[in-house]
Amino acid sequence: MKICYLRILLVFVPGLAMQLGWGQHLTSMISGGEEDEKPGYPAHFSLLIGSATFANFNDKAVAIQTYDWIGLSSASWGEPSNWNPPRETPAETDILRFRVGHPRIISNVPNERVGQILVTGNTFITLTFLSTKTLTVSGDIGDDLVVESGSQLNITGANGLTIALEQEATGVIGGSMEFTSGAQRLTAADANGIFFQAGSCFTAGVGFTGNPFGKTSSNSVIFQAGSCYLSKTGEDPFALLSPESVIVFQTGSLYKLTTDIAPKFSGRTFADIEIDAPMKTIWPFGNEPFSIDNLTITNGTLNLKFAGAGGHSIKGNISVASGATLNFSPTSSGTIFFNGSSQQTISGAGAISSNTLTTLELQNTAGVVFDADAELSGGLTISAGFMTLQSGRNLTIMGTLATGGLAEELIIKPGGSLIFLTAGVNAMIERSIVAWGEGRNGWHLLSSPVGAQEINTTGGFVTSGPGNDYDFFSWSEPHSLWVNFKNSTVSPTFTEVNGGTDAFRTGRGYMVAYEQSSVKQFKGSMNVANVMISGLTMTDVTATQAWHLLGNPYPSALLWDNSWERSNVGAVCQVWNETLNDYSAIQNGPIPAMNGFMVEVSGANASVRIPVGKRMHSNQGWYKSADESSLKLTVMAADSASGKETVVRFSQTGTAGFDPSSDGHFLKGNGPVFCSLAGEDWLSINTLPALLQPVEVPLIFVKNESDAYILEVRGLETIQEDVILCDLKTGNKQNLSIDSVYAFTASDTDSPLRFKLSVGGVGIDAPSDRRLNIFTSGKKLHIRDAGGSLVEIVNMEGQVLVRFVIHDEPDYCQSLDLPDGVYAVRIVAGDSVVSKCVVIY
């Protein structure tokens, strides 16, 4: 585009319409772009009269003609009749417009010099050619290469077509361009010669080769915010040796890579980058500092194989989608700086890792949020601002973890999990505690992950005011008593049973409840060493066991298993299950972060070492060894107010009686009593010998406030034999291998010996030789393959509400006029009974 103004004399001829330049202006064009004529650059001006434009070149009038493409698809560029008006005599000043509103393939593009190329009106143009060609755009009034939003200008062909913008000619791409099947080029002679606007996209498509914008003019192609460079093949877009570059990615533009080429990051400045290359691994390389705004890994793996500590920067967010991977993998020591001006977030369900040569340094005063899991073999340094580990996220740092020393510089949100090795790191660790409810709900076992944490109002552990009460208990084994923090006068006081201090003790647990839901804060130096707990007492010498409340002292889960160093401490611990409102026994599984746990002591002067090497990230609630069969039976009150679990295991090392190395005694909480019986021992975990013959296991059950319950079993996939539950009160038998849920009621006068579990014995035949299919849809009950059976619908109180017979119908449906709720469907065929719990709604 070449513009200056001249003072000229106009003579108006009656009856002759005249339009001068733009908006009645007469515009003079000078190739050099200056207001005064330059040597070697002839002055000229354009004049539009009627539908024709005239230019003055060295005092000679030359008509500038505009031609519209009207040819059909695959028509030839050089055929005059494909243009309107017919393009009989092509000129270097011709303005070529493509605005048919439909896709068109144009063949036989020649070597040619034109004034402008304009693609508008949702028109899709694809240029093809027979041999290497160049379309030169010399320029005229306005932008000289235009691809309007919604339109396309594509090039395909084996030999290569170049669209070359001369000096002062400009291009504006609002739509899209794609180069395929050869060395196509779009070049500009001047810096800032071509702009890809918001919403536009350039694609280096299938079969494209080389650098799409040439290798000559620095900063000649600008990708503005909202534009996209999509690389399916070809070489990197920068083309020139760093720090020079043909292309400029402005903030908000996107470079998207969908293939496994090795882009050159060294010394480059990107805006946003997206890797979307399924099953591909991308290996950017180089040592010079690079800069990225937002980095997104949608598919594939990105290995950032940078090196050197000289300022590699990520200034925006990182997102790694599920199934995708981001590895920081320098070949020598390298540092990535997170130094954006607004808060940065690392997120996604994909894998994020670093090798031992990597340091991630956070320099963002607005903070960096880790909302993703990451395994960092290298280090992490917080040199400015702060880092937040979000809820439910797991972060491992095997290298050095360094901060400025303030706890507020490293924040772990409730449910966040951190494993690291560096001693003396301060942090602020939060735990969310739900308010107490009606009855006995709302208890939590708590432990501190930092040293010297005070029990005070600052962390929220002591509350006050109307409607904001609390209880904070320490367990005293010698007194067999829960002692409240509020008790500072009556012996035993809290301080007396808490080792002479009013602060949290490392490795000890506490039971707490709050009237208001809240987030508690631990501030201080995080524990990162083994914790030895010794001198555990067993005061009642006539008892078979005593209980002590210990605590997980780390900001991560802790695997309890048989490898712990223990003396007179049992192999099973008990954690508080807030869903069951009772204890759950663990023989091999995780103790949650900052959680108390009960240990069973079987002799005086017992001890246990809490091993830092057993820290883990885990949301899993139950672990089974590969060589064992395990059944977890859970009884839940029908109103879901409370419940209780018990575990029956079959192992090569199991015994018929109580074995402290593998069994755990029952510990009463707020749920019903539910456990197995081994001799006279009531067991929460009962490890029996390997299942080589039929076994019967007595089960104890004693109700609490509830009357109706639902029993469910897990782990049936580990048992090859049928598992039969016999209800000794009602006489009902149910094959849990077919139907794993059993509903029942209980009263205060019931015998504690309520159930018998038979494994590997004679099973219960279904009413037919096929397994029953019983389900409901709203008020309708569906039963399949139960011909010749009596069906009873029983409520949770054991009352039979409906009774009917199924004759020969293979697919039976019965409408039930019953209130919404849980019912048992009992099917009787001869001496066989099958029951299933269903919901009517």
Sequence and secondary structure as in RCSB ss.txt:
>XXXX:A:sequence
MKICYLRILLVFVPGLAMQLGWGQHLTSMISGGEEDEKPGYPAHFSLLIGSATFANFNDKAVAIQTYDWIGLSSA
SWGEPSNWNPPRETPAETDILRFRVGHPRIISNVPNERVGQILVTGNTFITLTFLSTKTLTVSGDIGDDLVVESG
SQLNITGANGLTIALEQEATGVIGGSMEFTSGAQRLTAADANGIFFQAGSCFTAGVGFTGNPFGKTSSNSVIFQA
GSCYLSKTGEDPFALLSPESVIVFQTGSLYKLTTDIAPKFSGRTFADIEIDAPMKTIWPFGNEPFSIDNLTITNG
TLNLKFAGAGGHSIKGNISVASGATLNFSPTSSGTIFFNGSSQQTISGAGAISSNTLTTLELQNTAGVVFDADAE
LSGGLTISAGFMTLQSGRNLTIMGTLATGGLAEELIIKPGGSLIFLTAGVNAMIERSIVAWGEGRNGWHLLSSPV
GAQEINTTGGFVTSGPGNDYDFFSWSEPHSLWVNFKNSTVSPTFTEVNGGTDAFRTGRGYMVAYEQSSVKQFKGS
MNVANVMISGLTMTDVTATQAWHLLGNPYPSALLWDNSWERSNVGAVCQVWNETLNDYSAIQNGPIPAMNGFMVE
VSGANASVRIPVGKRMHSNQGWYKSADESSLKLTVMAADSASGKETVVRFSQTGTAGFDPSSDGHFLKGNGPVFC
SLAGEDWLSINTLPALLQPVEVPLIFVKNESDAYILEVRGLETIQEDVILCDLKTGNKQNLSIDSVYAFTASDTD
SPLRFKLSVGGVGIDAPSDRRLNIFTSGKKLHIRDAGGSLVEIVNMEGQVLVRFVIHDEPDYCQSLDLPDGVYAV
RIVAGDSVVSKCVVIY
>XXXX:A:secstr
   B         TT   B TTTT  EEEETT SSS  TT  EEEEEEETTEEEEEETTEEEEE EEEE   TTE
ETT GGGEES  SS  TT EEEE  SSEEEEE   SEEESEEEE SS EEEE  SS EEEEE   SS SEEE TT
 EEEEE SS EEEEE TT  EEESSEEEEESS  EEEESSTT EEE TT EEEE TT  S TT SSSTT EEE T
T EEEESSSS S  SSTT  SEEE TT EEEE S    B TT B SEEEEEEEEEEE  EESS  EES EEEEEE
EEEEEE EEEEEEE S EEE TT EEEE  SS EEEEE  SS EEEEESSEEEE TTEEEEE  TT EEEEE EE
ESSEEEE SS EEE TT EEEE S EE  S GGGEEE TT EEEE  TT EEEEEEEE    STT   EEE  SB
TT B STTTTSS  STT  EEEEEEETTTTEEEETT SSSSS HHHHTTT SB  TTB EEEEESS EEEEEEEE
B  S EEEEEE    TTSS EEEEEE  SSSEEEE TTS EESEEEEEEEEETTTTEEEEESSEEE TT EEEEE
E SSSEEEEE GGGEE         TT EEEEEEEEETTSS EEEEEEEEETT  SS  TTT EE    SS EEE
EEETTEEEEEEEEE SSS EEEEEEEE  S SEEEEEEE GGG  S EEEEETTT  EEETTT  EEEEE  TTS
 SEEEEEEESS     SSSS  EEEEETTEEEEES TTEEEEEE TTS EEEEEEE S SEEEEE    SEEEEE
EEEETTEEEEEEEEE 
